[in-house]
Each structure stands twice: as C-alpha cells, then as structure tokens.
C-alpha cells in the first residue's frame, strides 16, 4: 500500500512541525500557506516555551506541577489527560527542536535561562533570542522545511488561501484554494488545519492581520464540531494603541522579571485583587485593567525598579525586541512607565479534536490555535501555546499516516448545538464586525449583549473589496456567530468568559463543554461565484 498524501494548511509552528514530522515518517506532504512560509502569528510570540527539563527537575520543578498550574489557570475546565500528555511531552519536544537547530538561551555555564511567567509555580520558561522566541523557532523550523523541500521531500505552495474542503469522496479529500486570481484544487488522503487564531475579529488584538479564523471557518463549513469558543483570552499589556499604535505587546515575562502594574496615581491595584498580584492568570489581570479604565483610570506597566535592581541595560539585553519597538515609538520602559490596555490575544476553543488531532470528520485533523484539544480549559497558561501547537501537530501527523479510514474524534462529552441558517439582509464589513465583537464579546459580557449581536449577525451578509478579503471576512463572521451563541449559552462566568449578569456561580452548569455546528453552509467557492465583491 502506498503511503498517504497529507495536506498541511498553515505554516506557523504547528504547520512547520507537522511538515517536518511527515518528512521524518516518509509521508508525502504538501504544505499550503496563505502568505510566505513562516509568516503568521507564531513568529510574534514573545514569552517562550514552557517545559520541565532535567535542569528544572533538579531545581525542584516537576511535570505534575506544570500539570497543576495548567489546570488551575484553565479554571479546571481543561481535559486532565490532554494536559498530562502536553506537559509530559515538553522535554522531548525541546530535544527535537534543538536537533532542528533551535538555539535556546543559556548562561555561561550552558544552563537554560529559565524564566517565570504568570500563574507558573516555578521558573520553567525557555526562550530563544530573549523576547523573540517565536521568531527564533519559526526561523529554525522554516530553514529545516526549506531544506526538505530542496531535497524533494515535501512540496510547499505559498500565497495559497484555502477556501473550501470537499470531503464528499470516500477517501480522497479535495482542497480548493486561491492563488492570485486563479482558483485551484489539489487532492489528499488527509488534511491538517494549522491556520492559527482569530485576532482580526477584534478592533484591538495582539495578533497580526492574517489571523482571520481560516481553519475554524473551513472546518465549520465542512461540518466539523467547534467547541469552547466562548473562551477568548485577553492579554493584559498591549501598549495603548490609541497613543502608540506601532508599539505592540509587552510580554508577561517583563512582569515575571519584577515589573508591576500601576494606575496614574501610582497605585498597585493588583495587590488587593489576587495573592499572585501582577502574576495572576491573564483573565484576572485583564479584567482588573479593564475595571481601572471603567473607573476613569489609566494603567501602566512600570519596570523601572527592575532596571535599578538588576543593573543598567538589563531590560534592553533581556527584552531586545520589545525595547527596540518601544524605542521606535519614543518609549523606554527603563526610564518611564508604559501605558497599556487589555487586548484580544488567544482563542482557547476551536475545532474540537482529541490529542491526535482528529476532528469529528474522518480525514480532517487540526492543531495549534485553531484546534481545541481542551488543554487550555477556560484560560490558557502563559507560554503553553507554542508547546501545544508543536506537541499535538506532531501527534496529528502520526495519526494521519496510521488511522483507519473513517476514524474520527468522539464528541460524547459535548453538548452540541446547531447554529440556524442565516437570513442575510444587511451588508456587513470588517470594521463593523470588529466593533460589534469588541463591544459584545470582550472582557465583560452579558446575555443581552450576546443576544443583540446574534440578531445583527443572523441578518447580515459579509461584503468585501476582493475575493480574498471576502473569504477571510466570512471566516471571521462564522467564528463571531459561534462565539456569540456560546457566550449566550454559558450563563455563568468561567475563566476568560466573564458574564457580569451571572446571578451566581453555577459550578454544576459550568462543567458542561459546549460544541457547535452550522445548520447549513454553502461552500465558499460557490459563494464566490454567486457574490459580487464591493470595489
């Protein structure tokens, strides 16, 4: 029997690791990416990679502690078995990455420079290039994939926006994609979605513009179950984009080194809210910052004491990328507090999968931020995202090569709802969608707000200036509908989903995990044929 041909969609760390695993296993693979190889959100990751290494164990850390921290940060909504597999796989992943020439930061003695981030009980964060871990990982993995491509071991198709997946055939899957002004297709035995997040749904996000929920849109239109989408993480420290639009995010690792959050009065408001203060889980800190702004305060991250304690130039050496971006905006965190706001950062939910990447549709797999393995629960632990993307992408490729036809992820644990068909009337453009999502699906939510958003979305039709923009907007629109229905359905607060109108904390009701499917969805390729784009 000839080996199966795999289609891998996306070239962040999940897609790149999947491609290299396919090469290792000798499986024919085609990697499609809508930009250039390695572009995307992964390269923007500042924090690092969480892992309990032998060095960490010698200092008293343990995989069990990493598991406990992950479950606790996720408000105990995470899947315990998935979390155990994630954390137990971390040290082995580090070794594999070093084999692919990833250079993790070490001291003069050759020991890892392990960092501390919010809600971690030990120093276990590995970095590559200080605050440029994502870029370091992507550069090394991209080089390895390019090498495999030159040797004829994998095919790479760039500038290819996948618009639809056709799983109607018994075993052959059709991938429809746009490349320039051409509509093309290819065939594969199994398809892996590794397309990243959904940050472009919000007016303020730490994600790059290409984070347009492509995988979730593709999977939903193909009939897959999407789960836990009510859980959207907001990062506490995006430099205020109204004041400094190009300054970007300030990593949690800065607070891990000792920086604190203050308002314009110099008050450390986190001290009164959580025993972990500035290193509380992201959902707690993001809500606290949002509350400060609602009370007409401004919030700053103050790292001056870190520079004083650790010596002149420490922040620039430890955080070279952040320092350079701030300098370009006329800011210096060694000299003055930096104004920050909470902004959309990460989606805990996504295409429902098991720990082998299987979705509810045979032959369709997913990994990375577009997938939901349940490891993050209701709120992701810092520096677990890169780890999850790579561990489960490699698992998925192994399953893609070995699974019997017809094998899929079970959904017995889910309460699955069906989104009704849309009765589209009003045109909906991206800025309007971003405004609506930011208002009703932000740090704070209400049932009335979710219901109001549902009424608008269910009577709207996405419109855009060209085919590519229309595809991406439709993906975001589909995702917004699912988040809105999920936010309405979960009436109690849990983790990053905070319902200000919750009457009580219904822990029994919060145990439920919700999934969603589309009632009906016309293939996007057909919509492009039927719709006019707005020039």
Order of alpha helices (4+ residues) and beta strands (2+ residues): beta-alpha-beta-beta-alpha-alpha-alpha-alpha-beta-alpha-beta-beta-beta-beta-beta-alpha-beta-beta-alpha-beta-alpha-beta-alpha-alpha-alpha-beta-beta-beta-beta-alpha-beta-beta-alpha-alpha-beta-alpha-alpha-beta-alpha
